[in-house]
Amino acid sequence: MKFSLLFSSLTLLHSASGKNIVLDPINYSEVTENKLVFLKFFAPWCGHCKAMADDWEKLGEVMESNPDLVIGEVDCTAEGADLCSRHGVEGFPTLKYGDAEALSDYDGGRDYESLEKFAQSGIKVTCSPKNIDLCTEEQKGLIDTFIEMSLNDLLDKIDEIDGSTEKVESEFEKEVEGLQSHYEAMEAKSSAEKKKAKDDADYGSIKQVLAAKE
């Protein structure tokens, strides 16, 4: 037990030594407790991750003076894999922010100016079970309902919502596939019609005669 606590503390100190805190399942709760977060989930081989690495490091340096915000990163190919799975990370880099246990997707610009502007003013404490005073009466009622639910009922509710979002994603992918097939068919038709027009006009011979005269 003592060894486990010592290892956890050493891991936390090591992870927090850089401007961007490296998070994993061991230090996540301790580092993010009572704080807002802005996190980058990445893979070392990802080209886009490498491209924004310097800007993300700079962001960590600039925001280091804010004790209420953690600028962190999670390696989804190493110790952080479980965190990536828990927070629904599917591509790299994925940026998320907000409450550490209920992250929201960041869909803004990936350039430094956009990242800093969002970190400075876009990440705020919002209604949650931990900040009930910020909730409307309707939101408080929903939270009370969730609190009264059993663990199994909560898990079933999450599965139900996840199932709905997966259905939406599946329908979107089918539509995209249909558009892609339509595009390919139209492209093939266009190419065939252009070839026929040139063949009918003996376009090749015209080009050869033109080249000879030039």
One Martini backbone bead per residue (centre of mass of N, CA, C, O) as a GRO file, in nm:
protein
  214
    1MET     BB    1   0.060   0.061  -0.023
    2LYS     BB    2   0.299   0.254   0.011
    3PHE     BB    3   0.413   0.206  -0.271
    4SER     BB    4   0.165   0.304  -0.426
    5LEU     BB    5   0.167   0.597  -0.315
    6LEU     BB    6   0.454   0.665  -0.403
    7PHE     BB    7   0.416   0.614  -0.706
    8SER     BB    8   0.190   0.819  -0.746
    9SER     BB    9   0.352   1.070  -0.655
   10LEU     BB   10   0.583   1.045  -0.859
   11THR     BB   11   0.407   1.058  -1.109
   12LEU     BB   12   0.287   1.335  -1.054
   13LEU     BB   13   0.552   1.495  -1.046
   14HIS     BB   14   0.649   1.417  -1.327
   15SER     BB   15   0.397   1.516  -1.489
   16ALA     BB   16   0.411   1.823  -1.360
   17SER     BB   17   0.696   1.936  -1.467
   18GLY     BB   18   0.557   2.028  -1.704
   19LYS     BB   19   0.348   2.231  -1.878
   20ASN     BB   20   0.239   1.960  -1.984
   21ILE     BB   21   0.035   1.735  -1.857
   22VAL     BB   22   0.069   1.396  -1.805
   23LEU     BB   23  -0.191   1.168  -1.848
   24ASP     BB   24  -0.338   0.910  -1.638
   25PRO     BB   25  -0.503   0.686  -1.441
   26ILE     BB   26  -0.330   0.758  -1.186
   27ASN     BB   27  -0.339   1.103  -1.200
   28TYR     BB   28  -0.610   1.228  -1.292
   29SER     BB   29  -0.778   1.290  -1.034
   30GLU     BB   30  -0.563   1.456  -0.880
   31VAL     BB   31  -0.500   1.679  -1.096
   32THR     BB   32  -0.828   1.753  -1.162
   33GLU     BB   33  -0.922   1.841  -0.901
   34ASN     BB   34  -1.117   2.119  -0.905
   35LYS     BB   35  -1.084   2.142  -1.227
   36LEU     BB   36  -1.015   2.256  -1.527
   37VAL     BB   37  -0.988   2.144  -1.877
   38PHE     BB   38  -0.729   2.097  -2.144
   39LEU     BB   39  -0.717   1.836  -2.387
   40LYS     BB   40  -0.480   1.610  -2.544
   41PHE     BB   41  -0.533   1.352  -2.772
   42PHE     BB   42  -0.273   1.117  -2.869
   43ALA     BB   43  -0.026   1.019  -3.122
   44PRO     BB   44   0.304   0.996  -3.206
   45TRP     BB   45   0.242   0.933  -3.530
   46CYS     BB   46   0.082   1.190  -3.562
   47GLY     BB   47   0.096   1.457  -3.771
   48HIS     BB   48  -0.103   1.664  -3.638
   49CYS     BB   49   0.022   1.642  -3.358
   50LYS     BB   50   0.303   1.747  -3.435
   51ALA     BB   51   0.211   2.025  -3.555
   52MET     BB   52   0.083   2.116  -3.251
   53ALA     BB   53   0.299   2.086  -3.024
   54ASP     BB   54   0.417   2.374  -2.986
   55ASP     BB   55   0.148   2.519  -2.924
   56TRP     BB   56   0.076   2.344  -2.677
   57GLU     BB   57   0.325   2.416  -2.512
   58LYS     BB   58   0.276   2.721  -2.509
   59LEU     BB   59   0.004   2.709  -2.367
   60GLY     BB   60   0.112   2.588  -2.105
   61GLU     BB   61   0.294   2.829  -2.033
   62VAL     BB   62   0.077   3.058  -2.031
   63MET     BB   63  -0.134   2.884  -1.829
   64GLU     BB   64   0.030   2.821  -1.562
   65SER     BB   65  -0.094   3.066  -1.380
   66ASN     BB   66  -0.354   2.888  -1.380
   67PRO     BB   67  -0.489   2.704  -1.110
   68ASP     BB   68  -0.784   2.613  -1.261
   69LEU     BB   69  -0.605   2.501  -1.513
   70VAL     BB   70  -0.556   2.218  -1.726
   71ILE     BB   71  -0.284   2.142  -1.935
   72GLY     BB   72  -0.311   1.848  -2.130
   73GLU     BB   73  -0.197   1.502  -2.200
   74VAL     BB   74  -0.275   1.197  -2.401
   75ASP     BB   75  -0.150   0.877  -2.455
   76CYS     BB   76  -0.318   0.635  -2.653
   77THR     BB   77  -0.055   0.418  -2.674
   78ALA     BB   78  -0.036   0.406  -2.362
   79GLU     BB   79  -0.120   0.482  -2.042
   80GLY     BB   80  -0.381   0.651  -2.173
   81ALA     BB   81  -0.585   0.451  -2.310
   82ASP     BB   82  -0.822   0.441  -2.102
   83LEU     BB   83  -0.897   0.741  -2.123
   84CYS     BB   84  -0.972   0.741  -2.422
   85SER     BB   85  -1.200   0.537  -2.393
   86ARG     BB   86  -1.371   0.685  -2.176
   87HIS     BB   87  -1.382   0.962  -2.380
   88GLY     BB   88  -1.425   0.878  -2.689
   89VAL     BB   89  -1.171   0.833  -2.859
   90GLU     BB   90  -1.110   0.817  -3.236
   91GLY     BB   91  -0.899   1.053  -3.286
   92PHE     BB   92  -0.615   1.245  -3.424
   93PRO     BB   93  -0.647   1.496  -3.258
   94THR     BB   94  -0.814   1.532  -2.942
   95LEU     BB   95  -1.021   1.786  -2.804
   96LYS     BB   96  -1.086   1.867  -2.457
   97TYR     BB   97  -1.326   2.005  -2.210
   98GLY     BB   98  -1.366   2.086  -1.866
   99ASP     BB   99  -1.487   1.849  -1.700
  100ALA     BB  100  -1.310   1.564  -1.627
  101GLU     BB  101  -1.596   1.376  -1.622
  102ALA     BB  102  -1.735   1.587  -1.863
  103LEU     BB  103  -1.645   1.616  -2.157
  104SER     BB  104  -1.587   1.837  -2.424
  105ASP     BB  105  -1.582   1.926  -2.746
  106TYR     BB  106  -1.336   2.063  -2.956
  107ASP     BB  107  -1.403   2.280  -3.266
  108GLY     BB  108  -1.178   2.461  -3.310
  109GLY     BB  109  -0.899   2.593  -3.363
  110ARG     BB  110  -0.536   2.490  -3.396
  111ASP     BB  111  -0.424   2.744  -3.347
  112TYR     BB  112  -0.285   2.936  -3.112
  113GLU     BB  113  -0.489   3.170  -3.094
  114SER     BB  114  -0.740   2.991  -3.053
  115LEU     BB  115  -0.646   2.836  -2.803
  116GLU     BB  116  -0.597   3.077  -2.614
  117LYS     BB  117  -0.872   3.211  -2.626
  118PHE     BB  118  -1.022   2.966  -2.509
  119ALA     BB  119  -0.858   2.933  -2.244
  120GLN     BB  120  -0.924   3.226  -2.136
  121SER     BB  121  -1.273   3.230  -2.213
  122GLY     BB  122  -1.418   2.926  -2.285
  123ILE     BB  123  -1.359   2.809  -1.988
  124LYS     BB  124  -1.626   2.712  -1.775
  125VAL     BB  125  -1.829   2.702  -1.524
  126THR     BB  126  -2.098   2.473  -1.490
  127CYS     BB  127  -2.351   2.291  -1.474
  128SER     BB  128  -2.355   2.063  -1.190
  129PRO     BB  129  -2.333   1.864  -0.919
  130LYS     BB  130  -2.083   2.057  -0.818
  131ASN     BB  131  -2.267   2.323  -0.953
  132ILE     BB  132  -2.577   2.384  -0.860
  133ASP     BB  133  -2.588   2.708  -0.851
  134LEU     BB  134  -2.579   2.715  -1.189
  135CYS     BB  135  -2.863   2.608  -1.202
  136THR     BB  136  -3.153   2.543  -1.303
  137GLU     BB  137  -3.444   2.411  -1.211
  138GLU     BB  138  -3.446   2.201  -1.435
  139GLN     BB  139  -3.159   2.093  -1.387
  140LYS     BB  140  -3.201   2.011  -1.094
  141GLY     BB  141  -3.419   1.800  -1.153
  142LEU     BB  142  -3.243   1.611  -1.323
  143ILE     BB  143  -3.025   1.558  -1.111
  144ASP     BB  144  -3.215   1.435  -0.900
  145THR     BB  145  -3.298   1.198  -1.078
  146PHE     BB  146  -3.013   1.075  -1.106
  147ILE     BB  147  -2.956   1.035  -0.801
  148GLU     BB  148  -3.207   0.828  -0.764
  149MET     BB  149  -3.064   0.641  -0.933
  150SER     BB  150  -2.930   0.364  -1.011
  151LEU     BB  151  -2.654   0.230  -1.136
  152ASN     BB  152  -2.794   0.060  -1.357
  153ASP     BB  153  -2.972   0.289  -1.467
  154LEU     BB  154  -2.739   0.472  -1.553
  155LEU     BB  155  -2.607   0.274  -1.748
  156ASP     BB  156  -2.856   0.243  -1.930
  157LYS     BB  157  -2.874   0.541  -2.010
  158ILE     BB  158  -2.599   0.557  -2.146
  159ASP     BB  159  -2.649   0.332  -2.353
  160GLU     BB  160  -2.886   0.472  -2.490
  161ILE     BB  161  -2.733   0.724  -2.586
  162ASP     BB  162  -2.506   0.581  -2.736
  163GLY     BB  163  -2.695   0.437  -2.935
  164SER     BB  164  -2.805   0.694  -3.068
  165THR     BB  165  -2.532   0.810  -3.168
  166GLU     BB  166  -2.453   0.563  -3.337
  167LYS     BB  167  -2.691   0.582  -3.531
  168VAL     BB  168  -2.624   0.857  -3.645
  169GLU     BB  169  -2.343   0.779  -3.749
  170SER     BB  170  -2.436   0.552  -3.937
  171GLU     BB  171  -2.619   0.728  -4.118
  172PHE     BB  172  -2.399   0.919  -4.208
  173GLU     BB  173  -2.214   0.708  -4.345
  174LYS     BB  174  -2.424   0.617  -4.554
  175GLU     BB  175  -2.456   0.891  -4.691
  176VAL     BB  176  -2.160   0.921  -4.774
  177GLU     BB  177  -2.148   0.665  -4.945
  178GLY     BB  178  -2.366   0.758  -5.143
  179LEU     BB  179  -2.217   1.012  -5.239
  180GLN     BB  180  -1.965   0.866  -5.338
  181SER     BB  181  -2.106   0.689  -5.548
  182HIS     BB  182  -2.228   0.923  -5.707
  183TYR     BB  183  -1.965   1.063  -5.777
  184GLU     BB  184  -1.832   0.827  -5.929
  185ALA     BB  185  -2.052   0.803  -6.144
  186MET     BB  186  -2.031   1.096  -6.252
  187GLU     BB  187  -1.731   1.084  -6.323
  188ALA     BB  188  -1.752   0.851  -6.528
  189LYS     BB  189  -1.955   0.990  -6.715
  190SER     BB  190  -1.784   1.240  -6.779
  191SER     BB  191  -1.540   1.094  -6.900
  192ALA     BB  192  -1.694   0.948  -7.128
  193GLU     BB  193  -1.810   1.206  -7.268
  194LYS     BB  194  -1.537   1.343  -7.326
  195LYS     BB  195  -1.417   1.115  -7.496
  196LYS     BB  196  -1.638   1.105  -7.714
  197ALA     BB  197  -1.611   1.396  -7.814
  198LYS     BB  198  -1.316   1.362  -7.910
  199ASP     BB  199  -1.352   1.119  -8.095
  200ASP     BB  200  -1.571   1.241  -8.287
  201ALA     BB  201  -1.358   1.494  -8.359
  202ASP     BB  202  -1.064   1.408  -8.379
  203TYR     BB  203  -0.870   1.544  -8.162
  204GLY     BB  204  -0.590   1.415  -8.209
  205SER     BB  205  -0.544   1.517  -8.498
  206ILE     BB  206  -0.563   1.817  -8.442
  207LYS     BB  207  -0.319   1.829  -8.248
  208GLN     BB  208  -0.108   1.725  -8.452
  209VAL     BB  209  -0.142   1.945  -8.666
  210LEU     BB  210  -0.081   2.182  -8.480
  211ALA     BB  211   0.207   2.093  -8.404
  212ALA     BB  212   0.320   2.102  -8.697
  213LYS     BB  213   0.262   2.415  -8.746
  214GLU     BB  214   0.439   2.516  -8.493
   0.00000   0.00000   0.00000
